[in-house]
Amino acid sequence: MRIVLTIIWALALFIFTCSVNFNLLIQYHIIDFQLNPNPDWSELLRLDFQWASQDWILRKIGHLFGFFILALLASNFGKYKSAFYLSIIYAALTEILQLFFFRGGRIYDVINDSLGVLLAYLFCLILFNTSSRHKRNFNRSSTSFSKQEKHK
């Protein structure tokens, strides 16, 4: 089931990133792919930060959380470490593919997506460190309890 959810989420990310008009997709649920046979590769290096635009900031947050979720699903919450690398490769691939769909792929979006993957990795580390520490403490307390019972 996890693999199916991962594929569906990756497909959703592809649709979000490669549909020609993101606003039409969000507002009217119109998926529109238009192939660009001659992409402008210089778009990848363009630094068009729009910090004053709330819409732009929300899209960047969407990038981060979209790939955070992808990394969690693909790695099965940290069980498959290679899935984190694959998520970053997918982030780069989607940015390159955007150029072929009249969208502006950006290197800084790959970095942003990778930050989402990194946060997912750190989340899994913290989650499993905390749960394994809790299990160790539980095992210690149950072991000491059984030793006390033997001495009685």
C-alpha positions as CSV (number, residue, x, y, z in Angstrom):
1,M,0.0,0.0,0.0
2,R,2.9,2.4,0.8
3,I,4.3,1.9,-2.7
4,V,1.0,2.8,-4.2
5,L,0.6,5.9,-2.1
6,T,4.2,6.9,-3.0
7,I,3.5,6.6,-6.7
8,I,0.2,8.5,-6.4
9,W,2.0,11.3,-4.4
10,A,4.9,11.4,-6.9
11,L,2.4,11.6,-9.8
12,A,0.5,14.5,-8.0
13,L,3.9,16.3,-7.6
14,F,4.5,15.8,-11.3
15,I,1.1,17.3,-12.1
16,F,1.6,20.2,-9.8
17,T,5.0,21.0,-11.2
18,C,4.5,20.4,-14.9
19,S,1.0,21.7,-15.5
20,V,1.3,24.9,-17.6
21,N,-0.7,27.1,-15.4
22,F,-0.5,26.4,-11.6
23,N,-3.3,28.9,-10.8
24,L,-5.7,27.2,-13.2
25,L,-4.9,23.9,-11.7
26,I,-5.5,25.0,-8.2
27,Q,-8.5,27.3,-8.8
28,Y,-10.4,25.4,-11.6
29,H,-8.8,21.9,-11.4
30,I,-7.6,22.2,-15.0
31,I,-4.6,20.1,-15.8
32,D,-2.9,21.4,-18.9
33,F,0.3,20.0,-20.3
34,Q,1.9,21.7,-23.3
35,L,5.1,20.2,-24.6
36,N,8.0,22.6,-25.2
37,P,10.4,20.9,-27.6
38,N,13.1,23.6,-27.2
39,P,13.4,24.5,-23.5
40,D,15.4,27.4,-22.3
41,W,18.1,25.7,-20.1
42,S,19.1,29.1,-18.7
43,E,15.8,29.1,-16.7
44,L,17.4,26.6,-14.3
45,L,19.9,29.3,-13.2
46,R,17.5,32.1,-13.0
47,L,17.3,33.7,-9.5
48,D,13.9,35.3,-9.5
49,F,13.1,35.4,-5.8
50,Q,9.9,37.1,-5.0
51,W,9.9,37.4,-1.3
52,A,7.2,40.1,-1.4
53,S,4.8,37.8,-3.1
54,Q,2.7,35.7,-0.7
55,D,1.7,33.4,-3.5
56,W,5.4,32.7,-4.4
57,I,6.2,32.0,-0.7
58,L,3.2,29.6,-0.4
59,R,4.4,27.7,-3.5
60,K,7.9,27.4,-2.0
61,I,6.4,26.1,1.2
62,G,4.4,23.7,-0.9
63,H,7.6,22.5,-2.6
64,L,9.1,21.8,0.8
65,F,6.2,20.0,2.3
66,G,5.4,18.1,-0.9
67,F,8.9,16.5,-1.0
68,F,8.8,16.1,2.8
69,I,5.8,13.9,2.4
70,L,7.3,12.1,-0.6
71,A,10.4,11.2,1.4
72,L,8.4,10.0,4.3
73,L,6.2,7.8,2.1
74,A,9.1,6.5,-0.1
75,S,11.3,5.7,2.9
76,N,8.5,4.1,4.9
77,F,9.3,6.6,7.6
78,G,13.0,6.1,7.5
79,K,13.2,2.3,7.0
80,Y,14.7,2.7,3.5
81,K,17.5,5.2,3.5
82,S,18.0,5.1,-0.3
83,A,14.5,6.5,-0.7
84,F,15.8,9.9,0.6
85,Y,18.3,10.0,-2.3
86,L,15.7,8.9,-4.8
87,S,13.4,11.7,-3.6
88,I,16.2,14.3,-4.2
89,I,16.8,12.8,-7.7
90,Y,13.0,13.1,-8.3
91,A,13.1,16.7,-7.2
92,A,15.8,17.5,-9.7
93,L,14.0,15.5,-12.4
94,T,10.8,17.4,-11.9
95,E,12.6,20.8,-12.2
96,I,14.3,19.7,-15.4
97,L,11.0,18.3,-16.8
98,Q,9.3,21.6,-16.1
99,L,11.4,23.2,-18.8
100,F,9.7,20.8,-21.3
101,F,6.3,22.0,-20.2
102,F,6.7,25.8,-20.5
103,R,7.3,26.0,-16.8
104,G,10.4,27.6,-15.2
105,G,12.5,24.9,-13.5
106,R,14.9,26.4,-11.0
107,I,17.9,25.0,-9.2
108,Y,16.8,26.8,-6.0
109,D,13.6,24.8,-6.1
110,V,15.7,21.6,-6.2
111,I,17.5,22.9,-3.1
112,N,14.1,23.8,-1.5
113,D,12.7,20.3,-2.3
114,S,15.9,18.7,-1.0
115,L,15.5,20.7,2.2
116,G,12.0,19.0,2.6
117,V,13.7,15.6,2.1
118,L,16.3,16.5,4.7
119,L,13.7,17.5,7.2
120,A,11.9,14.2,6.6
121,Y,15.2,12.4,7.2
122,L,15.8,14.4,10.4
123,F,12.2,13.8,11.5
124,C,12.7,10.1,11.1
125,L,16.0,10.1,13.0
126,I,14.3,12.0,15.9
127,L,11.3,9.8,15.8
128,F,13.3,6.5,15.9
129,N,15.8,7.8,18.4
130,T,13.0,8.8,20.8
131,S,11.1,5.5,20.3
132,S,14.2,3.3,20.6
133,R,15.3,5.2,23.7
134,H,11.8,4.7,25.1
135,K,12.0,1.0,24.3
136,R,15.4,0.7,26.0
137,N,14.2,2.4,29.1
138,F,11.1,0.1,29.1
139,N,13.3,-3.0,28.7
140,R,15.6,-1.8,31.5
141,S,12.7,-1.2,33.9
142,S,11.0,-4.5,33.1
143,T,14.4,-6.3,33.6
144,S,15.1,-4.7,36.9
145,F,11.5,-5.4,38.0
146,S,11.9,-9.1,37.2
147,K,15.2,-9.2,39.1
148,Q,13.5,-7.7,42.1
149,E,10.8,-10.3,41.9
150,K,13.4,-13.1,41.9
151,H,15.1,-11.8,45.0
152,K,11.8,-11.8,47.0
